Amino acid sequence: MKPAAFAYYRPKILAEALDLLSTVEGAKVLSGGQRPDSHDEYAPSSP
Protein backbone atom coordinates (compact mmCIF):
# COMPACT_ATOMS: atom_id res chain seq x y z
CA MET A 1 0.00 0.00 0.00
CA LYS A 2 1.35 3.41 -0.96
CA PRO A 3 0.70 6.42 1.28
CA ALA A 4 -1.45 9.28 0.05
CA ALA A 5 0.33 12.16 -1.67
CA PHE A 6 1.29 15.08 0.55
CA ALA A 7 3.27 18.31 0.42
CA TYR A 8 6.70 18.19 2.05
CA TYR A 9 8.37 21.31 3.43
CA ARG A 10 11.88 21.43 4.82
CA PRO A 11 12.26 24.60 6.90
CA LYS A 12 15.80 25.66 7.78
CA ILE A 13 14.99 27.56 10.98
CA LEU A 14 12.50 27.20 13.81
CA ALA A 15 10.65 30.41 12.91
CA GLU A 16 9.96 29.07 9.42
CA ALA A 17 8.73 25.75 10.83
CA LEU A 18 6.37 27.51 13.23
CA ASP A 19 5.08 29.71 10.41
CA LEU A 20 4.34 26.65 8.27
CA LEU A 21 2.55 24.92 11.15
CA SER A 22 0.32 27.93 11.68
CA THR A 23 -0.47 28.60 8.01
CA VAL A 24 -0.60 25.21 6.28
CA GLU A 25 -3.87 23.39 6.97
CA GLY A 26 -3.30 19.94 8.45
CA ALA A 27 0.47 20.47 8.80
CA LYS A 28 2.32 17.89 10.89
CA VAL A 29 5.92 17.46 11.99
CA LEU A 30 8.02 14.47 11.01
CA SER A 31 10.42 13.61 13.80
CA GLY A 32 14.14 13.50 13.11
CA GLY A 33 15.42 10.61 11.05
CA GLN A 34 12.17 9.91 9.25
CA ARG A 35 12.00 10.12 5.49
CA PRO A 36 9.02 11.35 3.51
CA ASP A 37 9.40 8.44 1.10
CA SER A 38 9.51 4.78 1.99
CA HIS A 39 11.89 2.41 0.29
CA ASP A 40 10.15 -0.63 1.78
CA GLU A 41 8.00 -1.03 -1.31
CA TYR A 42 11.14 -1.48 -3.44
CA ALA A 43 12.78 -4.06 -1.19
CA PRO A 44 13.00 -7.55 -2.65
CA SER A 45 10.45 -9.87 -1.15
CA SER A 46 11.02 -13.43 -0.05
CA PRO A 47 9.21 -16.17 -1.95
Secondary structure, DSSP 8 states (H G I E B T S, - for coil): -----------SSHHHHHHHHHHSTT-----TT--SS--GGGS----
